[in-house]
Each structure stands twice: as C-alpha cells, then as structure tokens.
Amino acid sequence: MHDSDITPRPTVATIDLDALEHNFSVLKSFVTPAKVMAVIKANAYGHGLVACGRQLERCGADCLGVAFLEEGAALRKAGVKIPILVLGGIFEGQIPHFFAFDLDITASSLDKLGAINAAAAHAGKRAKVHLKIDTGMNRIGVRAESAYSLVEASIKAAHCDVVGIFSHLANADEEPLDDARRQVAAFKKVLSEVREMIPDAVAHIANSAATLRIEESRFDMVRPGVVLFGNEPSPGLRLPIELRQVMKLESHVVYFKVIPKGAGVSYGHSWRAKKQTRIVTIPLGYGDGYTRHYSNKTFVLIRGKRHPVVGNVCMDQLMVDIGEAQAHNGDEVVLIGSQGQEKITASEIAELSATVPHEVTTAINQRVPRRYLRGGKVLLESEV
Ligand SMILES: *Cc1c(COP(=O)(O)O)cnc(C)c1O
C-alpha cells in the first residue's frame, strides 16, 4: 500500500476475518436449510472486496452477490470460484463480459432478457440468468403483474438458463413489518404462478433485515450484506443472533493543545469551548470517508474513554475535546471498534448522523489502508 521507505500516518482499518466467519456461520445455521448469497458490493461495504470474498468462499457461502460487473470480474481475477450474481442493472455492451468471467446476470426486463439471449447466441455461450421481479422497491425489475410474461420469455430464450428468480424489499428494517410482509406475499404469489415453468430457479428476496426478522421471506436463499460485517441493518434494530463487528478504524493522536474558554475550533468555528479545555488532533477526515456530517456529533475512544469530535471535520484532520483527560502524541484513537471496556459501533455513528451503518463503513475509502486479521495473524489483502 505504501512505499516501504516511508512511514505512513498511522491510520488503518483492521478487518477481522474471524469475526466475518463468525457472523457468517451463526447466520448460516440460523437460516439452514436456505442457501446464503453473501452480498459484498461496494468493496464489501468498505471491508475489502477480494479479502472478504475469499474468506466467505472458504466459510462455505453458496454464492456471492455484487452490484456491478467490475466487482464480479475482480473476484474472478482473484480466483473466486463459487457462483457470483451481479445484482444491478446491466448495459448491453457489458453482456459478453458476463460470459467471459462466468458471472450470473440479472434479467430485469423483457428487453434486457432479449439482449442477453442475443449476446449469448452470438458468443456461443449459455447465459445464467436470475429474473428480477419488482414487488414494491420500484428500482429495477418487472412489476409482479408482468412476471409471468418475463418467465415465459425466459424459457423460450434458447441461450439462457434460468437459475434464479428474485425481488428486493424496501422496508424490512422498520416497524411495522406490514409493507415487507406484503412484498413477500406478492413474491410468493408470483412464484405460485411460475414455479413449475422454471423448476431449477432459486427464489430469493431477503436482505439482512428480512433474513433475521421475517421467516417466510427466506425461500430457497437469503441475501445478507450488512449483518455479515457485524452491523445492524438500522441503528438499534434488535437481532436474534450475536454479531461481531468486523471493522476497526483507528488512528493516533498527532497534536495536543490547550485552548481557552470561548475559543472556536476548526473551519467556521461551529464549536466553541465553554471553558478552558484540551484539544487533540487526529490525522483523518472526510477525505478518508469520515464524513463532515459527523462534525459535533460522533465520539472517539482514547485511553479507553469516549470523547466528542468537536468543530467541523476537515478533509484530513479532526479535533477531539478531551476535557480534563490526559492524552499524548502517539496515543491510539479508535473511531470504530473497541478499546478497553468501551465500544463505538458503525450503528452508533449512523444513528448520530442520521444514516445507516452500511454507509458508515462503505464510506471509508481507499486512502485508509486495510489490514486483515485471521487466526491471530496480520495479513495483507494479497495474502488472504
Ligand atoms: C445490498 C443488497 C442486499 C443486501 O442488503 P443488506 O441490507 O446489506 O443485507 C441484498 N439484495 C440486494 C438486491 C441488494 O442490493
């Protein structure tokens, strides 16, 4: 990641692959006999696409789900062998690459199915398609009323094998679950009409929240993402399984100063000291994906205690008010994860900044090096 002859700033995201395995295993036993497609789009929610893909394959994931062709291709180039479904919408020019990388393809309309079939014929290949039915998300997929025509067309498509049929839930992480249950019922109705036409197709609709909260949503396979990384689908959501947070984001104190009562901190002076206080600076900011929305809202851990982020988060630095506490240059700072008895979860940060835990970890970008832990050993991505 860095030239070996320089010493980078000590900011790193540590990815605990044993925790990932733990989360996968408890989820897998919870849903058995349903299969599990582990969803690892967007750099595995910030945790490292290839490292997490390899680990999940090793743990026994039935298949992987990604958003885009390029994510699936990267996994294949890294040697991942299990089936991979690209969940997102496709562009016609991409289709031949699905065959080249042996990726399952989402057919979300009659037109797209036609283009897939034509491209497969042209390439002399068989396309593996999952038919996408929209039961209420209103994103991609044919409406439930049109499902029958799509299935009918798919069995006539001579160069396509229909390996799956799926839908996606809009409201599985909220109370009440009425909307999600309505979508599950709509999907079930579609299946009752078409199942015999596509006997080999695996039916799936459940994201993390539905997998754990709506038993009848599991069908043949579930598609969890966020819970694999140890985070709740929405802040505070009660879950029936014990998860371990996979990402730990840490840095170190780079500066210490005492400021007088009334002094403003950072751009815009959005925070002022109510009394004389101690401020430490951490070399990490929104340029790393610790977003400006967290300004004056989130906390960090130093010497096992929680302290507030004060003033606006800068591109490369942020400031923390430690009050009367001690801190020295070089002290470890935990932004996500545990230190001593204290813990900060992605879920807590999400709640404080009005987003979802998925976004908190996914935002941590490539400027922050990832370090992987497995069986007590520290590994680079290439060694996982
Ligand atoms: C992202 C995604 C998932 C996983 O969602 P989580 O809430 O992270 O479990 C499942 N299916 C589709 C189609 C998705 O886009």
PDBQT file of the ligand as one rigid body, heavy atoms in Angstrom, charges set to zero:
ROOT
HETATM    1  C1  LIG A 401     -27.452  -4.559  -0.980  1.00  0.00    +0.000 C 
HETATM    2  C2  LIG A 401     -28.405  -5.620  -1.338  1.00  0.00    +0.000 A 
HETATM    3  C3  LIG A 401     -28.633  -6.696  -0.473  1.00  0.00    +0.000 A 
HETATM    4  C4  LIG A 401     -28.053  -6.770   0.937  1.00  0.00    +0.000 C 
HETATM    5  O1  LIG A 401     -28.681  -5.805   1.746  1.00  0.00    +0.000 OA
HETATM    6  P1  LIG A 401     -28.334  -5.684   3.300  1.00  0.00    +0.000 P 
HETATM    7  O2  LIG A 401     -29.332  -4.736   3.841  1.00  0.00    +0.000 OA
HETATM    8  O3  LIG A 401     -26.944  -5.139   3.393  1.00  0.00    +0.000 OA
HETATM    9  O4  LIG A 401     -28.434  -7.028   3.876  1.00  0.00    +0.000 OA
HETATM   10  C5  LIG A 401     -29.449  -7.716  -0.925  1.00  0.00    +0.000 A 
HETATM   11  N1  LIG A 401     -30.020  -7.669  -2.145  1.00  0.00    +0.000 NA
HETATM   12  C6  LIG A 401     -29.840  -6.626  -2.998  1.00  0.00    +0.000 A 
HETATM   13  C7  LIG A 401     -30.517  -6.639  -4.324  1.00  0.00    +0.000 C 
HETATM   14  C8  LIG A 401     -29.036  -5.564  -2.616  1.00  0.00    +0.000 A 
HETATM   15  O5  LIG A 401     -28.875  -4.535  -3.448  1.00  0.00    +0.000 OA
ENDROOT
TORSDOF 0
